[in-house]
């Protein structure tokens, strides 16, 4: 979607949960890339980490983690999207114990403007990792 939008000089907005009340996930004269189908939750075999895709809502994340007796400092309202909350910092009911949502993200998989997919973490694409953490 990014490469197509760029090659056609089309502006776009990315929508995670769409919870924001100030139309942050819409755009005039452009296209919306809706991440709703990128909503998987995969818990690692050692139960220390999870891959939580950006299109999910916390209402979908918590029940999956609960099966493993796990949780995450995520959204205080179930309808909030994972991607938006995570990129905005993410104040949680658990923030006083475990930090904000962004403090608990180990890495991001990101599509760059040129269409490349990169992993941003403290060792690779450090500036991007820092910028994405709210």
PyMOL commands that set and color helices and strands:
alter all, ss='L'
color gray80, all
select helices_A, chain A and resi 2-7+58-66+82-87+95-98+101-104+126-132
alter helices_A, ss='H'
color red, helices_A
select strands_A, chain A and resi 12-15+31-34+41-43+50-52+108-111+117-120
alter strands_A, ss='S'
color yellow, strands_A
deselect
rebuild
show_as cartoon
